[in-house]
Amino acid sequence: MPLAGAQGSPAAAGARRDSAGAAARPPGTGAGAGAGVGVWQERGVTQALRRSHATWYHAWTAEPPGYIGTTKARFVPMMWGAGSLTDDELAAAAEHGPWLLGFNEPDLASQSNLSVGEALDLWPRLESTGLRLVSPAVAYGGADPDGWLDRFMQGAADRGLEVDAVALHWYGGDWHPRAAVRQLTGYLDAVHERYGKPVWLTEFALMRFGVDPSVPAARTQARFLRLAAEALAERRWVRRWAWFGLPAAATGRSSGLYRPGAEVTRVGRAFAGLPALAAAADARSDP
């Protein structure tokens, strides 16, 4: 998906390895462990992020965006594309480790639009941050032999480049929640089997592109989210996942968790009610 705004919405490598054990462990247990959100600007977005009890978030940026105030959720930086790889952006990302997300949907011309060779040539710039690196997140086909991700992972291995986890996006068009969860987990299982790496699912929801309505009724989306969270928690190698997204449109159907002004949606109630997140609710403040 696009950068958040478009929605309308150098530590040494040795230091990275020294912290690998702690960073590589799952950030908790239960259906809400590692539960995060994609965030872009909207009225009341900081309050919404607090109320969601998300453990982490990303905003398709190298540093926390200025429209987000203080929250308990931890920010994870991203190098969106080739244009992100400035000295200033890399330095900003290095301050917000220990993880760094790679390029956003390089397999799509409308997104970061990088060939495999271009991404591999740029990857040492990400390594220079000393952070733990998550692969570029392809839009689809992550388990396909000779697909974009497959060629990138093989090229990284051939060049001795560091890739500590694999990032994926998934948008399902089957509006039967249990069937959609089977499709999602089948995809994740195939990717994990192919590469043997921890997986970060950094965007997902039920969504059909180019049709109306593009998302199902709120009850269907909420049930899918609850079932998917349970299935993801069973896969310890799914280290983190991020729902798409925190903001919701002011009216109509949406996969978002909060409408403008931090008005919770049915999907937002389902997210905040995930067991591991609900258990931590009393420890979080909402000034």
C-alpha positions as a Markdown table, in Angstrom:
| # | Residue | x | y | z |
|---|---|---|---|---|
| 1 | Met | 0.0 | 0.0 | 0.0 |
| 2 | Pro | 1.1 | 3.7 | -0.4 |
| 3 | Leu | 2.9 | 5.8 | 2.1 |
| 4 | Ala | 0.7 | 6.8 | 5.0 |
| 5 | Gly | 0.2 | 10.3 | 3.6 |
| 6 | Ala | -0.9 | 9.0 | 0.3 |
| 7 | Gln | -3.7 | 7.1 | 2.0 |
| 8 | Gly | -5.4 | 10.4 | 2.5 |
| 9 | Ser | -5.5 | 9.4 | 4.7 |
| 10 | Pro | 25.6 | 3.4 | 12.7 |
| 11 | Ala | 25.8 | 0.8 | 15.0 |
| 12 | Ala | 28.2 | -2.0 | 13.9 |
| 13 | Ala | 26.9 | -5.3 | 12.6 |
| 14 | Gly | 28.4 | -7.0 | 15.6 |
| 15 | Ala | 26.2 | -5.0 | 17.9 |
| 16 | Arg | 23.2 | -6.1 | 16.0 |
| 17 | Arg | 24.2 | -9.7 | 16.4 |
| 18 | Asp | 24.8 | -9.2 | 20.2 |
| 19 | Ser | 21.2 | -8.1 | 20.6 |
| 20 | Ala | 19.8 | -10.8 | 18.3 |
| 21 | Gly | 18.5 | -13.2 | 21.0 |
| 22 | Ala | 16.3 | -10.7 | 22.7 |
| 23 | Ala | 15.1 | -9.0 | 19.5 |
| 24 | Ala | 14.3 | -12.2 | 17.8 |
| 25 | Arg | 12.0 | -13.7 | 20.5 |
| 26 | Pro | 8.3 | -13.2 | 20.1 |
| 27 | Pro | 7.1 | -10.1 | 21.9 |
| 28 | Gly | 4.6 | -12.0 | 24.1 |
| 29 | Thr | 2.1 | -14.8 | 24.1 |
| 30 | Gly | -1.6 | -15.1 | 23.4 |
| 31 | Ala | -3.8 | -13.9 | 20.6 |
| 32 | Gly | -2.7 | -10.3 | 20.9 |
| 33 | Ala | 1.0 | -10.9 | 21.1 |
| 34 | Gly | 2.9 | -8.7 | 18.6 |
| 35 | Ala | -0.3 | -7.1 | 17.5 |
| 36 | Gly | 0.3 | -3.8 | 15.8 |
| 37 | Val | -1.3 | -1.4 | 13.3 |
| 38 | Gly | -0.4 | 0.7 | 10.3 |
| 39 | Val | -1.0 | 4.4 | 11.1 |
| 40 | Trp | -1.6 | 7.5 | 9.0 |
| 41 | Gln | -2.8 | 11.0 | 9.9 |
| 42 | Glu | -6.3 | 11.5 | 11.1 |
| 43 | Arg | -8.1 | 13.6 | 13.7 |
| 44 | Gly | -7.6 | 11.9 | 17.1 |
| 45 | Val | -5.1 | 9.4 | 15.9 |
| 46 | Thr | -2.9 | 9.5 | 19.0 |
| 47 | Gln | -5.9 | 8.9 | 21.3 |
| 48 | Ala | -7.0 | 6.1 | 19.0 |
| 49 | Leu | -3.6 | 4.4 | 19.1 |
| 50 | Arg | -3.6 | 4.6 | 22.9 |
| 51 | Arg | -7.1 | 3.1 | 23.1 |
| 52 | Ser | -6.3 | 0.3 | 20.7 |
| 53 | His | -3.7 | -1.1 | 23.1 |
| 54 | Ala | -1.5 | -2.0 | 20.1 |
| 55 | Thr | 1.9 | -3.1 | 21.1 |
| 56 | Trp | 3.6 | -1.5 | 18.1 |
| 57 | Tyr | 2.9 | 0.5 | 15.0 |
| 58 | His | 4.5 | 1.6 | 11.7 |
| 59 | Ala | 3.7 | 4.6 | 9.5 |
| 60 | Trp | 5.7 | 3.7 | 6.4 |
| 61 | Thr | 8.4 | 6.2 | 7.6 |
| 62 | Ala | 11.9 | 6.2 | 9.1 |
| 63 | Glu | 10.9 | 8.0 | 12.3 |
| 64 | Pro | 7.7 | 8.5 | 14.3 |
| 65 | Pro | 5.5 | 11.0 | 12.5 |
| 66 | Gly | 4.9 | 14.3 | 14.2 |
| 67 | Tyr | 1.1 | 13.8 | 14.4 |
| 68 | Ile | 1.6 | 10.9 | 16.9 |
| 69 | Gly | 2.0 | 11.9 | 20.5 |
| 70 | Thr | 3.2 | 9.8 | 23.4 |
| 71 | Thr | 1.9 | 6.3 | 23.4 |
| 72 | Lys | 2.8 | 2.9 | 24.9 |
| 73 | Ala | 2.9 | 1.4 | 21.3 |
| 74 | Arg | 6.5 | 1.1 | 20.0 |
| 75 | Phe | 7.3 | 2.6 | 16.7 |
| 76 | Val | 9.2 | 0.4 | 14.0 |
| 77 | Pro | 10.9 | 2.4 | 11.2 |
| 78 | Met | 10.7 | 1.6 | 7.5 |
| 79 | Met | 12.8 | 2.4 | 4.5 |
| 80 | Trp | 9.9 | 2.8 | 2.1 |
| 81 | Gly | 11.9 | 2.9 | -1.2 |
| 82 | Ala | 15.1 | 4.1 | -2.9 |
| 83 | Gly | 14.3 | 7.7 | -2.1 |
| 84 | Ser | 14.2 | 7.0 | 1.6 |
| 85 | Leu | 17.9 | 6.1 | 1.7 |
| 86 | Thr | 19.3 | 9.4 | 2.7 |
| 87 | Asp | 21.9 | 9.8 | 5.4 |
| 88 | Asp | 19.3 | 11.7 | 7.6 |
| 89 | Glu | 16.6 | 9.1 | 7.1 |
| 90 | Leu | 19.0 | 6.2 | 7.9 |
| 91 | Ala | 20.3 | 8.0 | 11.0 |
| 92 | Ala | 16.7 | 8.6 | 12.1 |
| 93 | Ala | 15.8 | 4.9 | 11.6 |
| 94 | Ala | 18.9 | 3.8 | 13.6 |
| 95 | Glu | 17.5 | 5.7 | 16.6 |
| 96 | His | 14.3 | 3.7 | 16.7 |
| 97 | Gly | 15.6 | 0.1 | 16.4 |
| 98 | Pro | 16.3 | -2.7 | 17.0 |
| 99 | Trp | 14.3 | -3.6 | 13.9 |
| 100 | Leu | 14.1 | -1.9 | 10.5 |
| 101 | Leu | 11.4 | -2.8 | 7.8 |
| 102 | Gly | 12.6 | -3.0 | 4.2 |
| 103 | Phe | 11.0 | -1.6 | 1.1 |
| 104 | Asn | 7.3 | -1.3 | 0.6 |
| 105 | Glu | 5.8 | -3.5 | -2.1 |
| 106 | Pro | 8.7 | -3.2 | -4.5 |
| 107 | Asp | 6.9 | -5.6 | -6.9 |
| 108 | Leu | 4.3 | -3.0 | -7.7 |
| 109 | Ala | 4.9 | -0.1 | -10.0 |
| 110 | Ser | 2.6 | 2.1 | -7.9 |
| 111 | Gln | 4.6 | 1.5 | -4.8 |
| 112 | Ser | 8.4 | 1.4 | -4.2 |
| 113 | Asn | 8.8 | -0.2 | -7.7 |
| 114 | Leu | 12.3 | -1.8 | -7.4 |
| 115 | Ser | 13.8 | -4.5 | -9.4 |
| 116 | Val | 15.3 | -7.4 | -7.4 |
| 117 | Gly | 18.8 | -6.2 | -8.5 |
| 118 | Glu | 18.1 | -2.6 | -7.4 |
| 119 | Ala | 16.9 | -3.7 | -4.0 |
| 120 | Leu | 19.9 | -6.0 | -3.5 |
| 121 | Asp | 22.3 | -3.2 | -4.5 |
| 122 | Leu | 20.6 | -0.8 | -2.0 |
| 123 | Trp | 20.4 | -3.3 | 0.9 |
| 124 | Pro | 23.9 | -2.6 | 2.3 |
| 125 | Arg | 22.7 | 0.9 | 3.1 |
| 126 | Leu | 20.1 | -0.6 | 5.4 |
| 127 | Glu | 22.8 | -2.9 | 6.9 |
| 128 | Ser | 24.8 | 0.2 | 7.7 |
| 129 | Thr | 22.2 | 1.1 | 10.4 |
| 130 | Gly | 23.2 | -1.9 | 12.5 |
| 131 | Leu | 19.6 | -2.8 | 13.0 |
| 132 | Arg | 17.9 | -6.1 | 12.6 |
| 133 | Leu | 16.5 | -6.2 | 9.0 |
| 134 | Val | 13.1 | -7.3 | 7.8 |
| 135 | Ser | 12.9 | -8.1 | 4.1 |
| 136 | Pro | 11.1 | -6.0 | 1.6 |
| 137 | Ala | 7.3 | -6.6 | 1.9 |
| 138 | Val | 5.9 | -7.9 | -1.4 |
| 139 | Ala | 2.3 | -7.4 | -2.3 |
| 140 | Tyr | 1.8 | -11.0 | -3.3 |
| 141 | Gly | 3.5 | -14.2 | -4.3 |
| 142 | Gly | 5.9 | -14.5 | -1.4 |
| 143 | Ala | 6.2 | -18.2 | -1.7 |
| 144 | Asp | 6.3 | -18.4 | -5.5 |
| 145 | Pro | 9.5 | -20.0 | -7.0 |
| 146 | Asp | 11.3 | -17.4 | -8.9 |
| 147 | Gly | 8.9 | -14.7 | -7.6 |
| 148 | Trp | 10.2 | -11.3 | -6.5 |
| 149 | Leu | 10.8 | -12.3 | -2.9 |
| 150 | Asp | 12.3 | -15.6 | -3.9 |
| 151 | Arg | 14.8 | -14.0 | -6.1 |
| 152 | Phe | 15.6 | -11.4 | -3.5 |
| 153 | Met | 16.2 | -13.9 | -0.7 |
| 154 | Gln | 18.4 | -16.0 | -3.0 |
| 155 | Gly | 20.3 | -13.0 | -4.1 |
| 156 | Ala | 20.8 | -11.9 | -0.5 |
| 157 | Ala | 22.2 | -15.3 | 0.4 |
| 158 | Asp | 24.5 | -15.3 | -2.6 |
| 159 | Arg | 25.9 | -11.9 | -1.7 |
| 160 | Gly | 26.1 | -12.6 | 2.1 |
| 161 | Leu | 23.5 | -9.9 | 2.9 |
| 162 | Glu | 21.6 | -9.9 | 6.2 |
| 163 | Val | 17.9 | -10.6 | 6.2 |
| 164 | Asp | 16.7 | -11.5 | 9.7 |
| 165 | Ala | 12.9 | -11.9 | 9.0 |
| 166 | Val | 10.5 | -11.9 | 6.1 |
| 167 | Ala | 7.8 | -9.2 | 5.7 |
| 168 | Leu | 4.5 | -10.0 | 3.9 |
| 169 | His | 1.3 | -8.3 | 3.0 |
| 170 | Trp | -2.0 | -10.1 | 2.6 |
| 171 | Tyr | -5.5 | -8.9 | 1.5 |
| 172 | Gly | -8.1 | -11.5 | 1.2 |
| 173 | Gly | -11.2 | -11.3 | -0.9 |
| 174 | Asp | -13.1 | -14.3 | 0.6 |
| 175 | Trp | -15.6 | -12.8 | 3.0 |
| 176 | His | -16.2 | -16.1 | 4.8 |
| 177 | Pro | -13.9 | -15.5 | 7.9 |
| 178 | Arg | -12.8 | -19.1 | 8.5 |
| 179 | Ala | -12.1 | -19.7 | 4.8 |
| 180 | Ala | -10.1 | -16.4 | 4.7 |
| 181 | Val | -8.1 | -17.4 | 7.7 |
| 182 | Arg | -7.2 | -20.7 | 6.1 |
| 183 | Gln | -6.1 | -18.9 | 3.0 |
| 184 | Leu | -4.0 | -16.4 | 5.1 |
| 185 | Thr | -2.3 | -19.1 | 7.2 |
| 186 | Gly | -1.7 | -21.3 | 4.2 |
| 187 | Tyr | 0.2 | -18.5 | 2.6 |
| 188 | Leu | 2.2 | -17.8 | 5.7 |
| 189 | Asp | 3.0 | -21.4 | 6.2 |
| 190 | Ala | 4.3 | -21.7 | 2.7 |
| 191 | Val | 6.5 | -18.7 | 3.0 |
| 192 | His | 7.9 | -19.9 | 6.3 |
| 193 | Glu | 8.6 | -23.3 | 5.0 |
| 194 | Arg | 10.4 | -21.9 | 1.9 |
| 195 | Tyr | 12.7 | -19.5 | 3.7 |
| 196 | Gly | 12.9 | -20.7 | 7.3 |
| 197 | Lys | 12.8 | -17.2 | 8.6 |
| 198 | Pro | 10.6 | -15.4 | 11.2 |
| 199 | Val | 7.7 | -13.7 | 9.5 |
| 200 | Trp | 6.3 | -10.2 | 10.0 |
| 201 | Leu | 2.8 | -9.7 | 8.5 |
| 202 | Thr | 2.9 | -5.9 | 8.2 |
| 203 | Glu | -0.4 | -5.3 | 6.4 |
| 204 | Phe | -3.5 | -7.4 | 6.3 |
| 205 | Ala | -7.3 | -7.2 | 6.2 |
| 206 | Leu | -10.2 | -8.5 | 4.2 |
| 207 | Met | -10.3 | -6.2 | 1.2 |
| 208 | Arg | -11.2 | -6.4 | -2.5 |
| 209 | Phe | -9.5 | -3.8 | -4.7 |
| 210 | Gly | -11.4 | -2.1 | -7.5 |
| 211 | Val | -14.9 | -3.2 | -6.5 |
| 212 | Asp | -17.7 | -1.7 | -4.4 |
| 213 | Pro | -18.1 | -2.5 | -1.6 |
| 214 | Ser | -14.3 | -3.0 | -1.1 |
| 215 | Val | -14.6 | -4.4 | 2.4 |
| 216 | Pro | -17.2 | -6.7 | 4.0 |
| 217 | Ala | -19.7 | -5.7 | 6.8 |
| 218 | Ala | -18.0 | -4.8 | 10.1 |
| 219 | Arg | -19.2 | -8.0 | 11.8 |
| 220 | Thr | -17.5 | -10.1 | 9.2 |
| 221 | Gln | -14.2 | -8.1 | 9.4 |
| 222 | Ala | -14.2 | -8.2 | 13.2 |
| 223 | Arg | -14.8 | -12.0 | 13.2 |
| 224 | Phe | -12.0 | -12.5 | 10.7 |
| 225 | Leu | -9.6 | -10.4 | 12.9 |
| 226 | Arg | -10.4 | -12.4 | 16.0 |
| 227 | Leu | -9.9 | -15.7 | 14.2 |
| 228 | Ala | -6.8 | -14.6 | 12.4 |
| 229 | Ala | -5.2 | -13.3 | 15.7 |
| 230 | Glu | -5.7 | -16.8 | 17.2 |
| 231 | Ala | -4.2 | -18.5 | 14.2 |
| 232 | Leu | -1.2 | -16.1 | 14.2 |
| 233 | Ala | -0.6 | -16.7 | 17.9 |
| 234 | Glu | -0.3 | -20.4 | 17.2 |
| 235 | Arg | 2.6 | -19.7 | 14.8 |
| 236 | Arg | 5.4 | -18.7 | 17.1 |
| 237 | Trp | 7.5 | -17.7 | 14.1 |
| 238 | Val | 5.0 | -15.0 | 13.2 |
| 239 | Arg | 6.8 | -12.5 | 15.3 |
| 240 | Arg | 4.6 | -9.4 | 14.7 |
| 241 | Trp | 1.6 | -8.5 | 12.7 |
| 242 | Ala | 0.0 | -5.1 | 11.8 |
| 243 | Trp | -3.7 | -4.6 | 10.9 |
| 244 | Phe | -4.5 | -2.3 | 8.1 |
| 245 | Gly | -5.1 | 0.1 | 9.6 |
| 246 | Leu | -5.8 | 2.3 | 12.6 |
| 247 | Pro | -7.8 | 5.1 | 10.9 |
| 248 | Ala | -11.2 | 4.4 | 9.4 |
| 249 | Ala | -13.2 | 6.5 | 7.0 |
| 250 | Ala | -15.7 | 8.9 | 8.6 |
| 251 | Thr | -18.6 | 7.0 | 7.2 |
| 252 | Gly | -19.3 | 3.7 | 5.4 |
| 253 | Arg | -17.6 | 0.4 | 5.5 |
| 254 | Ser | -13.9 | 0.3 | 6.5 |
| 255 | Ser | -11.3 | -2.1 | 7.9 |
| 256 | Gly | -10.1 | 0.7 | 10.1 |
| 257 | Leu | -10.2 | 0.6 | 13.9 |
| 258 | Tyr | -11.2 | 4.2 | 14.7 |
| 259 | Arg | -13.1 | 6.9 | 12.8 |
| 260 | Pro | -12.0 | 10.6 | 13.1 |
| 261 | Gly | -12.1 | 11.8 | 16.7 |
| 262 | Ala | -11.0 | 8.3 | 18.0 |
| 263 | Glu | -14.6 | 6.9 | 17.6 |
| 264 | Val | -14.1 | 3.2 | 17.8 |
| 265 | Thr | -15.5 | 0.9 | 15.1 |
| 266 | Arg | -16.7 | -2.7 | 15.6 |
| 267 | Val | -13.4 | -3.9 | 14.2 |
| 268 | Gly | -11.6 | -1.6 | 16.7 |
| 269 | Arg | -13.5 | -3.1 | 19.6 |
| 270 | Ala | -12.5 | -6.6 | 18.4 |
| 271 | Phe | -8.9 | -5.5 | 18.1 |
| 272 | Ala | -8.7 | -3.9 | 21.6 |
| 273 | Gly | -10.5 | -7.0 | 23.0 |
| 274 | Leu | -7.9 | -9.5 | 21.8 |
| 275 | Pro | -6.9 | -11.4 | 25.0 |
| 276 | Ala | -3.3 | -10.4 | 25.3 |
| 277 | Leu | -4.2 | -6.7 | 24.6 |
| 278 | Ala | -7.2 | -6.7 | 26.9 |
| 279 | Ala | -5.1 | -8.1 | 29.7 |
| 280 | Ala | -2.8 | -5.2 | 29.5 |
| 281 | Ala | -5.5 | -2.5 | 29.3 |
| 282 | Asp | -5.4 | -1.7 | 33.0 |
| 283 | Ala | -1.7 | -0.9 | 32.8 |
| 284 | Arg | -2.2 | 1.6 | 30.0 |
| 285 | Ser | -3.3 | 5.2 | 30.5 |
| 286 | Asp | -5.5 | 7.3 | 28.2 |
| 287 | Pro | -5.0 | 10.9 | 29.4 |
